[in-house]
Amino acid sequence: MLHQIKGLSQGAKASIALFISSIVTKGISYLTTPIYTRLLSSEEFGQVSIFLTWQNVFGIIAMFSLTNGVFNNGMVDYPQKRYEYSNSMLGLSNLITLVTLIILIAVYPMITNYIQLEPEYILLMFILFIFQPAFNFWSSKERYELKWKKLTLYSILFAIASPLCAIACIYMFANNRLPARIFGAEIPLIIGYIAFYFFIAKKANFKIDTRFWKEAFFFNLPLLPHYLSALLLGCSDSLMISHYIGFSATAYYSIAYSISTIVMVLWNAVNASLIPYTYEHCKNGDFASVAKVTYPILYLFAAITFFATLLAPEIISILATREYTDAIYCIPPIMVGVFFQVLYYIFANVVFFFKRPKYVMVASVTATALNIILNSIFIPRYGYLAAGYTSLLCYFIQAMIDYFALRLVLKKNLYSTKILVSVSIVVIILGGISIILYDNCLIRYITILLLCVILFVKRNQLQTIIKIR
C-alpha cells in the first residue's frame, strides 16, 4: 500500500492529502456538534446558526470572494509574482472590507431587527474579514502548486483550536454561553490568520501592485451576485425560518442541513482536483476526457447522497438530542438538492474556464430569488420542513440553467443528456423511497448493506477520482 502511494503522481498525492484533510477538519467540526447541542439550548444553538449564516453572507461582500475564480487565474497569469499578487489581493480585500463596514454601520439602525445580531458580533466578524483572506490566499496558492503538507497541518490545527477554545469558554462563562461560544471559536482563528497576514506581506516585500486590482475587481464584480446568491440559496432557509418561526426551528433545520454539508465537504475536496483537470483538458480541447472522468464522480455522489439519506435517523441521534428527531424528514429533499448542486458545479467549472461568469450568475440569482419567494409562501404555512423542498426545486432549476449555459458556451453537448437525466431521475426516486424506509429499519439496513456491496464491487472504477491528475 505504501509503495502504491509513493508511486502516485504529485497531483494524486495532493488530491488524496487534501481530501483527507477536508474530511478530518470538517469531521472535527461535526464531532463537536453533539457537544454544542447539549451545552446550548435549542434557541442558543439557533442563534449561533444565524450568526454563522450572516458571517458567510457579509463575508462574501466584505472579502469580495477574491479567493474564488480570479485568484486561480492570477496563479496562471503571474507565475513569477504569486506572493506579490496575493498581497495585492489582500490589500484590495481589506479596502473593500473597510468600505463595507462603514456602510453597514450607517444602515445598522434600519436593519438591526431583521439581522438579529448585536453590534459586538458584527465587529468580531469584520476583524475576522480583515485577516481571513490571508489564509485563504495562502491556501489557494499552496493547493494550486500541489503543496499539501503545510496546508494540511495548519487546516487541522485551526479545526482543533477553534472548537476546543469555544467549548472551554462555554464552561468558563456558563452564564453567558452564547457570546462564549461565538467569541471562543473566532478568536483563535483570528490569531492564526494574523500570522499568515504578515507572512504573505513579508514574502511580497510589502509590495501592493494596484494594477492587479482593476482586473480582479471587474472579474469578480459580476460574480458577486452569483457567489452571494449561491450562498443565500443554501442559507436563506435558516434566516427565513428564524424570521417566521423562531430560533428553535432554525436549530432543527440547521442540524438536518448539516448532513448535506458533510457531503459537500466531500464534493469540494473532489472538485478541488477536478477543476485543474477540467481546465487543462479544456485548454487542449480534450472534452471527451473531461466527460469520461466526470461520470464516475457523478455516480459516486448519487450513491453518497442516497447513503447519507438512509442513515439520517442515526446521524441525527448522534448529532443532537431526541428533541431534534423530526428533523430527519427534512433530509431527503435536502440531499437530493445536494446532488443537483454537484451537477451545477460540474457544468459551472467549464463555463468558468471560458470566462463566461454571467451565465452562472443568472442561474444563481434566479434560483435564489425563487427560493426566497417560495420560502415566504410555504414556511409560514407548513413550517421548517417546507424549506427542504423549496431548496430542492431551486437547486434543480439552477442546475438546468447552468446546463443550458454550458451548451451555449460550447455549442455542443459535453455530457450525455441521457445519462444526466437518468441519474437525476433515479436520485429523485430513491430520495422519495428513503422517507418510507425510515419506518422500516430492517429494509433500510438491508438497502444500506446492498449499497455498500455495490460500491465495493465498483471500487476499481471509482479510483478515477484519485487519478484525475
N, C-alpha and C positions, 0 to 999 in steps of 0.2 A: 504494500500500500504506500509506504514512504517512498519507495523507488518510483512508483507511478506519479506521485505528487511532484517529485523532483524533475520528472521528465516533462511536465506540463510547461506550456509557454508562460512568459511573464504575465501576459494578459489573463490567461486562465487562472494563474495563481492569485492575481489581484482580484479577479471576479469572485473566486471562492472565499478569499480572506474577507473581502468587503461584504459578501453575502452573510458569512458567519458573524461578522462584526455587527451588521444590522440586526440580525436575529438576537444576538446577545444583548445589545443596547436596548432594543425595544422589549426584549424578554424581561430585562430588569425592571423596566417601566411597568409591565403588566404583572410582574410578581409583587410589586408594591401596591397595586390596585386593591387587592383584598385587605391590605393593611389600612389603606385610606378609607375604604367603605366601612370599616369597623371602628376607626378612630374618629371619623367625622359623621355627623348626622347626614341624612339624605339631602337636606336643604343646604348644608355647608358644602357637600360634595357637588351639588348642582351649581353653587356659586363659584366654586373652583373651575368647573367646566366652562362657565360663562366667561370667567377671567381669561382662561386659555384660548377660548374662541376669539374674544376681542383682541387678544395679543396677536393671534395669527392674522386677523383682519387688518389691524393697524400696522402690523409688521410688513405686510405686502406693500402698503402705501409708503410707509416711512423709510423702508430699506429699498424700495423700488424694484424688488425682485431681481437685482443685478446679478445674483449668483446663477440665475436661470438663463438659458439661451445665449444671451450676449456674451457672458463670461467665457463659455466654451468656444465661441467664435474668436474671442480675443486670444485664447490659448493657441488657436490655429494661426491667426493672422500675425501675432507678435511673439514668435517662439523665443527670441533673444531678450525680450523685455517683459517676461511674465510677472516678475515681482513688481516692476515699475507699473505695469498695467493693473495689478492687484491693488497697489497702494493708491493709484489714481481712482479706481473704482470705489475704494474705501472713502476717499475724500468726497467723491460725488454722493455716495450713500449718506455720509454724515451731514452734508449740506441739506439734502432732501429731508433727512430726519428732523433737523432743527426747524426747517420751514413748516413741516407737518405738525410739530409740537406747538409752534406759535399759533397756527390756525386752529388746532384742537383746543388750546387754552381759550381762544377767543369765542369759540362756539360751545364750550363745555356747559355753560348755564342752560343752554337751549336743549341739549341732548342728554343731560345727566339722568333724567328719569327713564330714558329709553335704554341707554347702555348699562345702567345699573352698576357703575364702577366708581369707587371712591377715588379722589384725586391722587392719594399716595400710591395706588395701584397703577394708575396711568403714568406717574413719574417713574416708577420702577420699570415699567415696560420700555420707556424711551431711553433710560440709561442702558438697558439691555440692547436696544436697537442701535445704539452708538457703537458698541463693541462686538456684537454678534457677527456682523458681516466679515470681520477679520478672520474668524474661524471658518466661516462659510467659504470665503475665497481661498483660504489655505487648503481646506478640504477638497474643494473642486480642482485646484491645481494638482494636488497630490494624486487624486483619483484619475485625472486626465493623464498624468505621467506614469500611472500604474505603480505608484509608490504607496504601498498599503500598510507597511509595518507601523510607522508612527501614527498614521491616521487611525488605524485600528486601536492602538494603545490609548490615544487621547480620547477617542469616542467612548470607549468603555469606561475610562476614568471619570469622565463627565457624567455618564449614565449612572455610575455608582454614587458619586459625591452628591449629586442633586437630591435624590430621594432620601439618602441617609441623613443629610442635613435637615430636610423638611420634616422627617419623622422625629428626629431629635428635638426640633423646635416645637413640634406639637406637644411632646411630653413636657418640655420645659415651660411652655406657656399654655397650659391646659385651659386657662380661662379666655384665651384669645387664639383659638385653634385655626380659624380661617386665615388671619394675617400670618400666623406662624407657618402654616402650610405654604402659602404663596411666597413670602419673603425667603423662607428657609430653602425653597427649591431654586429660586432665581439667583440669590447672592453668590453661591459657589460657581455658577456658570459665568456670571459677570466677571468674577476674579480671574477665571481661566481665560476668558475672551480678551481681557486687557493684556495678558501676556502675549497672545497672538497678534494683537493690535500693534504693539511696539516691535514685535519680531518682523512683521511684514514691512513696517515703516523703515526699520534699520536695513533690511535686505534691499530695499529700494533706495537706500541712501536718502530717505525722507523726501524723495522726488515725487511730485504730482504733476503729471502731464495733462493739462486740461484739454488737449487736443483729442484725447480719448473720450472725453465727456460727451461731446456732441453726438458722436456715433452711437455710444451706449444709450444716451438719453432717448434719442429718437428711434432707436431699435426697440427699446423696452416700453416706450410710451404707448404704442398701440397694443402691446402685450399686457399692460397693466390691467385693463378691464378683463382680459382673459384670465390672468392669474387670480384676480380678485373674485371673478365670477366662479372660477373653478373651486376656490376655497368656500365661497358662500354657498355653492351648491351642496357642499358637504356639511357645512356648519350652520347655515341659516335655520335648519331644523331646530337645533338646540336653542337658538336665540328666540325663535318664534314660539316654541313650546314654553320657554320661560315667561314670555310676554303674555301668552294666552292662558296658561295653566298654572305654572309655578316652578320653583327650583327643584322640588322633589321629582316631578315628572321629567324634568330635564336630566336629573341624575339617572333615572331608569333608562331613558333613551340613550344617554351617554354610555352607560355600561353595555347596552346592546350594540351600539355603534363601534365600541372599542374592538369588538371581534373583527369587524371589517378592516379596521386599521392594522390589525395583525397581518391580515392577508396583503394589504397594501404595502406593508414593510417588505414582505417577500417580493412583491412586484417591483418596488423601487430598486431593490438590490439587483434583480434580474435586468430591469430596464437600464440601470446604470452601465451595464455591459452591452446591452442590446443597442443603445444609442450610438456608441462609436462604431460598432459593427455595421449598423444601418447606414451611417454617414459614409464610411469608407466604401461600401459596396454601391451605394447610390452615386457616389462620386465617379466610380468606374463604370456606371451604367449596368451593374450586375444585379438587377432587381429580382431575378429568379432565386438567387442565393438568399436574399432577404426574406422572401416568402417561405423558402424551404426551412429556414431556421425558425421563423416565427410560428409556424403551425404547431410544432410540438409544444412550444411555450404556451400557446393558446389552449391546447388540450389539457395541459397540466393545470392551468389556473381554472379551467372549467371544473376539473376534478377537485381542486383545493377548495373552491367556493362551496361545492356540494358537501365535501367532507366537513368543513367548518360549520355549515348549517346543521348537519346531522348531530354534531357534538355540542350544539348550542346549550341544551339544558345543563350538561356537565360543566361547560365553561362558565356559565352564569353562576352556578352554585359555588364555583371556586372563587370567582372574582368578587362576589357580593353575598349579602345575606338573603334569607328567604323573602325578605321584603321586595326584592327585585325580580322574583320569579316570572311574573307576567311579561317581562321584557323579552323573553325568548321568542315571542310571536312577532317581534319587530325584525328579527334576524333574517328570515328567508328573503323578504324583499330587499333588505339592505345588501345581502350577499349577492343576489342576482345583479343588483346595481353595481357591485364591485366588478363583476365580470364585464359589464359594459364600460366601466372605467378603463379596464385593461384594453378593451377594443379601441377605445378613444385614444389612448396613448400610442398604441401600435400605428394608428393612422396618423396621429399628430407628429410622431417622430419624423416621418418622411416629409410632411408638409413644412415642418420647421427647417429641415435640411435645405429645401428650395426657397427658404426665406420668404414664405408667404404667411406670416403670422395672423394677418387679418381674418383669414378663413377660420382659424382656430378660435380667434376672439369672438367671431359671430356665433359659433357653436356654443361657447361657454356662456356668453351673455344671454343668448336665447334660452338656454336650459335653466339658468339661474333665475331669470325673470319669471319664467313659467313656474318654477319651483316655489318661489315666494308667493305668487298668486294662488297656486293650488293649496299651499300650506295655510294661507289666510282663510281659505274656504273650508278646508276639511279638518284642520286641527281643532278649531272650536267645536265642531260637530262630533267628531269621532275620537278625539284625544290624541295622545302622542303616537299611537300605533299608525295613524294615518300618514305620519311623516315618512315612514319607511317606504310606503307605496308611491307617494309623490316623488320621492328621490329616485326610485327605480325607473319610473316613467321618464323623468328628466335626464337621467344618465343614458337611457336608451336613445332619446332624441339627440342628445349631444353626440353620441357615437355615430348616429345616422348622418348628421350634418357633416361630421369630420370625414366620414366615408366618401360622401359625395365631393367634399373638398379635395380629398386625395385623388379621386378620379379626374377632377377638373384640372389639377396641377399636372398630373402625369399624362393625361389624355388617353389613359388605358387602365385596365384592371391590374393592379399589383397582386391582389389577393383574390382567390376564388370566391365569388359571391355565394355559390352553392355551399361551400364549406362554412363560411361565416354564418349564413342563415341557419344551416343545420345545427351547428354547435349552439347557437343562440337559442333556438327552439328547445333543444334538449336541456339546456341550463334552466330555462324558464319552467319547463315541466317538472324537472327534478326539484326546483325550489318549492313548487306547489305540493309535490308529494311529501316533502320533508315536514310540512306542517301537520299532515295526517299522521306521520310516523312518530311525532312527539308523544302521542298517546299509546304507542305500542313499542316498548323498549326492546323486546326480543327481535322484532323485524328490523328495527333501527340498527341494532348492534350487528345483525347479520349483514345488513346493507353496508355498514362501515367496514366489516371484515372483507366482503367481496371487493369493495373499492380498494382496500389495501392490497389485496391479491393482484388486482388488475394493474395497479401502479408498480408492483414488484415485477410482474411479468414484462411490463413495458419499460423497465428501468434503463435498458440499453438505449432506447430511443430518446429518453429524457436526458441522456448525457450530452445531448446537443447544447443544453443550456450552459454547461461549463466549458464548452469548446467553441463558443461563438467568437472567440478571439484567436 
